[in-house]
Amino acid sequence: MEEEELKQIKQTLNDLSVKIDEKIDELSKSIGKTIGEKKEYAEGKINENPVAYVAGAFVGGVIVGYMMGRGKN
């Protein structure tokens, strides 16, 4: 009786493990697809007006540099 129960438990755990692996693969593919779509969207927006994004990055860098330099005093 115990051996049969152990076999059933092992089979159940194996089935669950397979299902979890399938779900992880499915989620990974979904995440990859979503990230690809968002990347394409961001690249499109940057290509529409690159000067604005470069200026924004520059201003952000100046602000961060100022804040970091200010903390040293």
Secondary structure, 3 states (H helix, E strand, C coil): CHHHHHHHHHHHHHHHHHHHHHHHHHHHHHHHHHHHHHHHHHHHHHHHCHHHHHHHHHHHHHHHHHHHHHCCC
